[in-house]
Amino acid sequence: MSRQETARDRRWIALILLCVAQFMVVLDAAIMNVALPTIGQALDFTESNLPWVVNAYVLTFGGFLLLGGRMADLLGRRRVFIGGLILFALASLAGGFATNSGQLIAARAVQGLGAAILSPAALSIVTTTFRDGAERNKALGIWGAIAGSGGAAGVLLGGVLTDGLGWEWVLWVNVPIGLAAAAIAPTLLAESRVSAARRHFDIAGAVSVTGGLSLLVYALLDANSVGWGSARTIGLLALAAALLAAFVVIERRTPSPLVPFRIFRSRTLTGANVVGLLVGASLFAMFFYISLYMQQVLGYSAIKAGLSYLPLALMIIVSAGLASQLVTRTGFKPVLAAGLVLIAVALVWFAQIPVDGAFLPDILGPSLLAAVGLGFSFVTTTIAAVSGIDDHEAGLASGLINTSQQVGGALGLATLSAISISVIGSSHAPSVLTDGFQKAFLAGAGFAVLGLVATLTLISSRDSRAHVALASEMAPEPSRA
């Protein structure tokens, strides 16, 4: 085997490592959902504090992603990736040893910070390692298959670990994986960063955008507890808006901005981030409400609810691989549009759930449809968001699309929770719960329809066709005997 072929093989092995790390990050956003009732009893959580086991992770993850992406570009992608892995693993270890609610919430916040550092670094390494076109599409198809199934696998693994070993293992499972990945990374990943002449860290921009995004996510997550019209919610949203406005002013004046706004001249990149936000809003809450429906209405145990996600996780893997091939042949715009249609139809189907529902028609059917839509949309938004981006801005582009998806998820969960709670109130009656979940699923379908409109109007058809042409140019020639 030639040296060039060996290097190519190492790239695909390195991709597996990066995908495992991203899988762990996505998994951890969902794995706690099934374990929450057990954790609440073990650590004496109040009903109002319990959601913050999930929210603390989402808050720091969404708030620090842009900063993490730019750190990867400036400080070295491999270095930042390894640092994020170690921080994530240590926070997971501390969380498992928590003896009260405050310790666990703090550990989850640090976990989110570690995820925000390693996730954009991992994606930017993928985009700089594989050439734009068919090769990168294949790599991102694998990335999307493994990472995209993390949400469903998180619910499955959460049920198995909670029932089998105890809630602590929902956190401790990350420790050997994270530390092993950090140890292997130097042998598989080459270091890359922006050239020394261009390195400059925009402190004011970093503080303002991180503070603004964190406050925005916090306000959205907290609104259902204190009320959307409360002085606290309005004040937090106003402060978040002020910080983000200050960020825009700072970025326009600084010579080396954290986010050069010229990057948004790419219509496709801008459109991909808008669509990514709407996909996050429509789908992230789906897992939450399916879990509640199965356990609170149908009476499923934690492990049965988790196992019910297995077909969905497998279908995401299949559809993500198919999506990468379709993008190479037809471009990202038609594949993304098809994915959003499937998501909308699946969520409308979920909105028909009855009180005496059955697994096959009411859960499995729409789950498989949603899984295909998620595989199509997750892979294609990522491909579109990094397509044509220069290597020195790969971390920035990766941080942007991750931020859009996470902020979208927080927005969707907050909005859908407000809608369902307005119907459910304090009732525990299965019929009332079902009615509230139906309304939430229908609202999620509305976000998917908005995503479809954004795809058709904001994603450039010319860029999509150019991507097909580039992929065909870079396709390897068939070997001759």
C-alpha positions as CSV (number, residue, x, y, z in Angstrom):
1,M,0.0,0.0,0.0
2,S,1.4,3.4,-1.0
3,R,2.0,6.2,1.5
4,Q,-0.9,8.2,-0.1
5,E,-3.3,5.3,0.3
6,T,-2.2,4.9,3.9
7,A,-2.9,8.6,4.6
8,R,-6.4,8.3,3.0
9,D,-7.1,5.2,5.2
10,R,-6.0,7.2,8.3
11,R,-8.4,10.0,7.5
12,W,-11.4,7.6,7.6
13,I,-10.2,6.1,10.8
14,A,-9.9,9.7,12.2
15,L,-13.4,10.4,11.0
16,I,-14.7,7.5,13.1
17,L,-13.0,9.1,16.2
18,L,-14.5,12.5,15.5
19,C,-18.0,10.9,14.9
20,V,-17.8,9.0,18.2
21,A,-17.0,12.3,20.0
22,Q,-19.9,14.1,18.4
23,F,-22.2,11.1,19.1
24,M,-21.3,11.4,22.8
25,V,-22.2,15.2,22.7
26,V,-25.6,14.7,21.0
27,L,-26.3,11.6,23.2
28,D,-25.8,13.6,26.4
29,A,-28.4,16.1,25.4
30,A,-31.0,13.3,25.4
31,I,-29.7,10.6,27.7
32,M,-30.9,12.3,30.8
33,N,-34.6,12.6,29.8
34,V,-35.5,9.0,30.8
35,A,-33.4,9.1,33.9
36,L,-34.9,12.4,35.3
37,P,-37.6,10.8,37.5
38,T,-35.0,8.6,39.2
39,I,-32.5,11.4,39.6
40,G,-35.3,13.6,41.1
41,Q,-36.0,11.1,43.8
42,A,-32.3,10.3,44.5
43,L,-31.1,13.9,44.9
44,D,-34.3,15.4,46.2
45,F,-34.9,17.8,43.3
46,T,-37.9,20.1,43.4
47,E,-40.3,19.9,40.4
48,S,-39.2,23.3,39.2
49,N,-35.4,22.5,39.5
50,L,-35.5,19.1,37.8
51,P,-35.7,20.4,34.1
52,W,-32.4,22.2,34.8
53,V,-30.5,18.9,34.7
54,V,-31.2,19.1,30.9
55,N,-31.3,22.9,30.6
56,A,-27.9,23.6,32.2
57,Y,-26.3,21.5,29.5
58,V,-28.2,23.1,26.7
59,L,-27.6,26.6,28.1
60,T,-23.8,26.4,28.1
61,F,-23.6,24.3,24.9
62,G,-25.7,26.8,22.9
63,G,-24.1,29.8,24.5
64,F,-20.4,28.9,23.9
65,L,-20.5,27.2,20.5
66,L,-19.5,30.3,18.5
67,L,-16.6,30.9,20.9
68,G,-15.6,27.3,20.7
69,G,-15.6,27.3,16.9
70,R,-13.3,30.4,16.7
71,M,-11.0,29.0,19.4
72,A,-10.5,26.0,17.2
73,D,-9.5,28.2,14.2
74,L,-7.1,30.3,16.2
75,L,-5.6,28.0,18.9
76,G,-5.5,24.7,16.9
77,R,-8.4,22.4,16.0
78,R,-6.8,19.3,17.4
79,R,-5.7,21.0,20.6
80,V,-9.1,22.5,21.3
81,F,-10.8,19.2,20.4
82,I,-8.7,17.3,22.9
83,G,-9.2,19.9,25.6
84,G,-13.0,19.8,25.1
85,L,-13.0,16.0,25.4
86,I,-11.1,16.0,28.7
87,L,-13.3,18.7,30.2
88,F,-16.4,16.8,29.1
89,A,-15.2,13.6,30.6
90,L,-14.2,15.1,33.9
91,A,-17.5,16.9,34.2
92,S,-19.3,13.6,33.6
93,L,-17.3,12.0,36.3
94,A,-18.1,14.8,38.8
95,G,-21.8,14.7,37.8
96,G,-22.0,11.0,38.7
97,F,-20.6,11.6,42.1
98,A,-23.1,14.5,42.8
99,T,-24.8,14.3,46.2
100,N,-27.3,17.2,45.8
101,S,-29.1,19.0,43.0
102,G,-26.7,22.0,42.9
103,Q,-23.7,19.8,42.3
104,L,-25.3,17.9,39.4
105,I,-26.6,21.1,37.7
106,A,-23.1,22.6,37.9
107,A,-21.5,19.5,36.5
108,R,-24.0,19.5,33.6
109,A,-23.2,23.1,32.9
110,V,-19.5,22.3,32.6
111,Q,-20.4,19.3,30.4
112,G,-22.1,21.7,28.1
113,L,-19.1,23.9,28.0
114,G,-16.9,21.0,27.1
115,A,-19.3,20.0,24.4
116,A,-19.4,23.6,23.0
117,I,-15.5,23.5,22.7
118,L,-15.1,20.0,21.2
119,S,-18.1,19.9,18.8
120,P,-17.3,22.7,16.3
121,A,-13.6,21.7,16.5
122,A,-14.5,18.2,15.4
123,L,-16.7,19.3,12.6
124,S,-14.1,21.8,11.3
125,I,-11.5,19.0,11.3
126,V,-13.9,17.0,9.1
127,T,-14.4,19.9,6.7
128,T,-10.7,20.6,6.4
129,T,-9.7,17.0,6.1
130,F,-12.0,16.0,3.3
131,R,-12.3,18.0,0.0
132,D,-15.5,19.8,-0.9
133,G,-17.6,17.6,-3.1
134,A,-18.4,13.9,-3.2
135,E,-15.6,13.0,-0.7
136,R,-16.8,15.5,1.9
137,N,-20.5,14.5,1.3
138,K,-19.6,10.9,2.1
139,A,-17.7,12.0,5.3
140,L,-20.6,14.2,6.4
141,G,-23.1,11.4,5.6
142,I,-21.2,9.2,8.1
143,W,-21.0,12.1,10.5
144,G,-24.7,12.8,10.2
145,A,-25.6,9.1,10.5
146,I,-23.7,8.6,13.8
147,A,-24.3,12.1,15.3
148,G,-28.0,12.3,14.1
149,S,-28.8,9.0,15.8
150,G,-27.4,10.2,19.1
151,G,-30.7,11.7,20.3
152,A,-32.6,8.5,19.8
153,A,-29.8,6.4,21.1
154,G,-29.6,8.7,24.2
155,V,-33.1,7.8,25.2
156,L,-32.5,4.1,24.6
157,L,-29.2,4.0,26.5
158,G,-30.7,6.2,29.3
159,G,-33.4,3.7,30.0
160,V,-31.1,0.7,29.9
161,L,-28.5,2.3,32.2
162,T,-30.9,3.8,34.6
163,D,-32.8,0.5,35.1
164,G,-29.7,-1.8,35.0
165,L,-26.9,0.1,36.8
166,G,-28.3,3.3,38.3
167,W,-28.6,6.9,37.1
168,E,-24.9,7.7,37.8
169,W,-23.9,5.5,34.8
170,V,-25.8,7.8,32.5
171,L,-23.0,10.2,33.2
172,W,-20.1,7.8,33.9
173,V,-20.5,6.1,30.5
174,N,-18.9,9.2,29.0
175,V,-15.7,9.0,31.0
176,P,-13.8,6.1,29.4
177,I,-15.0,7.1,25.9
178,G,-13.9,10.7,26.3
179,L,-10.5,10.0,27.8
180,A,-9.8,7.2,25.3
181,A,-10.7,9.5,22.4
182,A,-8.5,12.2,23.8
183,A,-5.6,9.8,24.2
184,I,-5.9,8.4,20.6
185,A,-6.5,11.8,18.9
186,P,-2.8,12.9,18.6
187,T,-2.0,9.8,16.6
188,L,-4.8,10.2,14.1
189,L,-5.4,14.0,13.8
190,A,-3.1,16.5,12.3
191,E,-3.0,20.0,13.9
192,S,-4.4,22.9,11.9
193,R,-5.1,26.5,12.7
194,V,-5.2,30.0,11.1
195,S,-1.7,31.2,10.1
196,A,0.2,33.1,12.9
197,A,0.1,36.4,11.0
198,R,-3.8,36.4,11.2
199,R,-4.2,35.2,14.8
200,H,-6.1,37.6,17.0
201,F,-8.7,36.9,19.7
202,D,-11.7,39.3,19.8
203,I,-12.3,39.4,23.5
204,A,-15.1,42.0,23.4
205,G,-16.9,40.1,20.6
206,A,-16.5,36.8,22.4
207,V,-17.9,38.1,25.7
208,S,-20.9,39.9,24.1
209,V,-22.0,37.0,21.8
210,T,-21.5,34.3,24.5
211,G,-23.3,36.4,27.1
212,G,-26.1,37.3,24.6
213,L,-26.6,33.7,23.4
214,S,-26.5,32.2,27.0
215,L,-29.0,34.8,28.2
216,L,-31.3,34.1,25.2
217,V,-31.3,30.4,25.8
218,Y,-31.8,30.8,29.5
219,A,-34.7,33.2,29.0
220,L,-36.4,30.7,26.6
221,L,-35.9,27.8,28.9
222,D,-37.0,29.7,32.0
223,A,-40.0,31.4,30.5
224,N,-42.4,28.4,31.1
225,S,-41.6,28.6,34.8
226,V,-42.0,32.3,35.4
227,G,-44.3,33.2,32.5
228,W,-43.7,34.7,29.0
229,G,-45.1,38.0,30.0
230,S,-43.2,38.3,33.4
231,A,-40.8,41.1,34.1
232,R,-38.0,38.6,34.5
233,T,-38.5,37.0,31.0
234,I,-38.9,40.4,29.3
235,G,-35.9,41.8,31.1
236,L,-33.7,38.8,30.2
237,L,-34.8,38.9,26.5
238,A,-34.1,42.6,26.4
239,L,-30.6,42.2,27.9
240,A,-29.9,39.3,25.5
241,A,-30.9,41.5,22.6
242,A,-28.8,44.4,23.8
243,L,-25.7,42.1,24.1
244,L,-26.2,40.7,20.7
245,A,-26.7,44.2,19.2
246,A,-23.5,45.3,20.9
247,F,-21.8,42.2,19.4
248,V,-22.9,43.4,15.9
249,V,-21.4,46.9,16.6
250,I,-18.2,45.4,17.9
251,E,-17.8,43.1,15.0
252,R,-18.2,45.9,12.4
253,R,-15.5,48.0,14.1
254,T,-12.8,45.5,15.1
255,P,-10.1,44.7,12.6
256,S,-10.1,40.9,13.4
257,P,-13.7,40.0,14.4
258,L,-14.8,36.8,16.0
259,V,-17.5,36.5,13.3
260,P,-16.6,38.4,10.1
261,F,-20.0,39.4,8.7
262,R,-18.7,38.9,5.1
263,I,-19.3,35.2,5.7
264,F,-23.1,35.9,5.5
265,R,-22.6,37.1,2.0
266,S,-23.0,33.5,1.1
267,R,-26.8,33.1,0.6
268,T,-26.6,29.4,1.1
269,L,-24.6,29.6,4.4
270,T,-27.2,32.1,5.7
271,G,-30.1,30.0,4.5
272,A,-28.6,26.8,6.0
273,N,-28.4,28.4,9.4
274,V,-32.0,29.7,9.3
275,V,-33.1,26.2,8.2
276,G,-30.9,24.6,10.9
277,L,-32.6,26.7,13.6
278,L,-36.1,25.7,12.3
279,V,-35.1,22.0,12.1
280,G,-33.8,22.1,15.7
281,A,-37.1,23.8,16.8
282,S,-39.2,21.2,15.1
283,L,-37.3,18.0,16.1
284,F,-35.5,18.5,19.4
285,A,-38.7,18.6,21.3
286,M,-40.1,15.6,19.4
287,F,-38.0,13.2,21.4
288,F,-39.1,14.9,24.7
289,Y,-42.8,14.5,23.9
290,I,-42.6,11.0,22.5
291,S,-40.9,10.0,25.8
292,L,-43.6,11.7,27.9
293,Y,-46.4,10.1,25.9
294,M,-45.0,6.6,26.1
295,Q,-44.4,6.8,29.9
296,Q,-47.1,9.1,31.2
297,V,-50.0,8.0,28.9
298,L,-49.2,4.5,27.7
299,G,-47.5,3.5,30.9
300,Y,-44.2,2.3,29.4
301,S,-41.3,1.6,31.7
302,A,-38.0,3.6,31.2
303,I,-36.3,0.7,29.5
304,K,-39.3,-0.1,27.3
305,A,-39.5,3.6,26.2
306,G,-35.8,3.5,25.5
307,L,-36.0,0.3,23.4
308,S,-38.9,1.9,21.4
309,Y,-36.4,4.3,20.0
310,L,-34.2,1.7,18.4
311,P,-36.0,1.5,15.0
312,L,-35.8,5.3,14.8
313,A,-32.1,5.4,15.6
314,L,-31.4,2.7,12.9
315,M,-33.5,4.5,10.3
316,I,-31.6,7.8,10.9
317,I,-28.3,6.0,10.2
318,V,-29.7,4.5,6.9
319,S,-31.3,7.8,5.8
320,A,-28.2,9.9,6.6
321,G,-26.0,7.7,4.4
322,L,-28.6,7.8,1.6
323,A,-28.8,11.6,1.9
324,S,-25.1,12.1,1.3
325,Q,-25.3,10.1,-1.9
326,L,-28.4,12.0,-3.1
327,V,-26.7,15.4,-2.4
328,T,-23.8,14.3,-4.6
329,R,-26.2,13.5,-7.4
330,T,-29.0,16.1,-7.1
331,G,-27.6,18.9,-4.9
332,F,-28.4,19.8,-1.3
333,K,-31.6,21.9,-2.0
334,P,-34.0,19.2,-3.2
335,V,-32.8,16.7,-0.5
336,L,-33.3,19.2,2.2
337,A,-36.7,20.2,0.9
338,A,-37.8,16.5,0.8
339,G,-36.5,16.0,4.4
340,L,-38.5,18.9,5.7
341,V,-41.7,17.7,4.0
342,L,-41.2,14.3,5.7
343,I,-40.6,15.9,9.1
344,A,-43.8,18.0,8.8
345,V,-45.9,15.0,7.7
346,A,-44.5,12.9,10.6
347,L,-45.3,15.5,13.2
348,V,-48.8,15.9,11.9
349,W,-49.1,12.1,12.2
350,F,-47.9,12.3,15.7
351,A,-50.5,15.0,16.4
352,Q,-53.2,12.3,15.9
353,I,-52.0,10.2,18.9
354,P,-54.9,8.7,20.9
355,V,-55.1,8.0,24.6
356,D,-55.2,4.3,24.0
357,G,-52.5,4.3,21.4
358,A,-50.6,1.3,20.0
359,F,-46.9,1.1,19.2
360,L,-47.0,0.2,15.5
361,P,-49.4,2.8,14.1
362,D,-49.0,5.6,16.6
363,I,-45.3,5.5,17.5
364,L,-43.3,3.4,15.0
365,G,-44.9,4.7,11.8
366,P,-44.4,8.4,12.4
367,S,-41.0,7.7,14.1
368,L,-39.6,6.1,11.0
369,L,-40.9,8.9,8.8
370,A,-39.4,11.5,11.1
371,A,-36.1,9.6,11.1
372,V,-35.8,9.7,7.3
373,G,-36.6,13.5,7.4
374,L,-34.1,14.0,10.2
375,G,-31.4,12.1,8.3
376,F,-32.0,14.1,5.1
377,S,-32.2,17.5,6.8
378,F,-29.4,17.1,9.4
379,V,-26.8,16.0,6.8
380,T,-27.8,18.5,4.1
381,T,-27.9,21.6,6.3
382,T,-24.4,20.7,7.5
383,I,-23.1,20.2,3.9
384,A,-24.7,23.5,2.8
385,A,-23.4,25.4,5.8
386,V,-19.8,24.5,5.1
387,S,-19.9,24.2,1.3
388,G,-17.4,26.6,-0.3
389,I,-16.1,27.9,3.0
390,D,-12.3,28.6,3.2
391,D,-10.3,26.4,5.6
392,H,-9.4,29.3,7.9
393,E,-13.1,29.9,8.6
394,A,-14.1,26.2,9.0
395,G,-14.4,26.4,12.8
396,L,-16.5,29.6,12.5
397,A,-18.9,28.0,10.0
398,S,-19.1,24.8,12.1
399,G,-19.8,26.9,15.2
400,L,-22.5,28.8,13.4
401,I,-24.5,25.8,12.2
402,N,-24.2,24.1,15.6
403,T,-25.4,27.3,17.3
404,S,-28.4,27.6,15.0
405,Q,-29.4,24.0,15.7
406,Q,-29.0,24.3,19.5
407,V,-30.7,27.7,19.8
408,G,-33.4,26.4,17.6
409,G,-33.8,23.4,19.9
410,A,-34.1,25.6,23.0
411,L,-36.6,27.9,21.2
412,G,-38.7,24.9,20.0
413,L,-38.8,23.2,23.4
414,A,-39.7,26.5,25.1
415,T,-42.4,27.3,22.6
416,L,-43.9,23.8,22.4
417,S,-43.8,23.5,26.2
418,A,-45.7,26.7,26.6
419,I,-48.3,25.4,24.2
420,S,-48.7,22.0,25.8
421,I,-48.7,23.5,29.4
422,S,-51.5,25.9,28.4
423,V,-53.6,22.9,27.6
424,I,-52.5,20.5,30.4
425,G,-52.2,22.9,33.3
426,S,-51.7,20.8,36.5
427,S,-53.8,17.9,35.2
428,H,-52.4,14.3,35.2
429,A,-55.4,12.8,33.3
430,P,-54.2,10.8,30.3
431,S,-56.8,12.4,28.0
432,V,-55.6,16.0,28.9
433,L,-51.9,15.0,28.6
434,T,-52.6,13.6,25.2
435,D,-54.4,16.7,24.1
436,G,-51.5,18.9,25.2
437,F,-48.9,16.6,23.4
438,Q,-51.0,16.7,20.2
439,K,-50.9,20.5,20.2
440,A,-47.1,20.5,20.7
441,F,-46.6,18.1,17.8
442,L,-48.7,20.2,15.6
443,A,-46.7,23.3,16.5
444,G,-43.5,21.4,15.7
445,A,-45.0,20.6,12.2
446,G,-45.4,24.4,11.8
447,F,-41.7,25.0,12.4
448,A,-40.9,22.3,9.8
449,V,-43.2,24.0,7.2
450,L,-41.4,27.3,7.9
451,G,-38.1,25.4,7.4
452,L,-39.4,24.2,4.0
453,V,-40.3,27.8,3.0
454,A,-36.8,29.0,4.1
455,T,-35.2,26.2,2.1
456,L,-37.1,27.1,-1.1
457,T,-36.4,30.9,-0.8
458,L,-33.0,31.2,0.9
459,I,-30.9,28.2,-0.2
460,S,-29.4,29.0,-3.6
461,S,-30.3,26.7,-6.4
462,R,-27.2,27.8,-8.3
463,D,-25.0,26.8,-5.3
464,S,-26.8,23.5,-5.1
465,R,-26.2,22.7,-8.8
466,A,-22.6,23.9,-8.5
467,H,-22.1,21.4,-5.7
468,V,-23.2,18.6,-8.0
469,A,-20.8,19.8,-10.7
470,L,-17.9,20.0,-8.2
471,A,-18.7,16.5,-6.9
472,S,-18.7,15.0,-10.4
473,E,-15.4,16.7,-11.2
474,M,-13.7,15.3,-8.1
475,A,-15.2,11.8,-8.4
476,P,-12.3,9.3,-8.5
477,E,-11.7,7.7,-11.9
478,P,-12.5,4.0,-12.1
479,S,-9.3,1.9,-11.8
480,R,-8.2,0.0,-14.9
481,A,-7.1,-3.6,-14.9
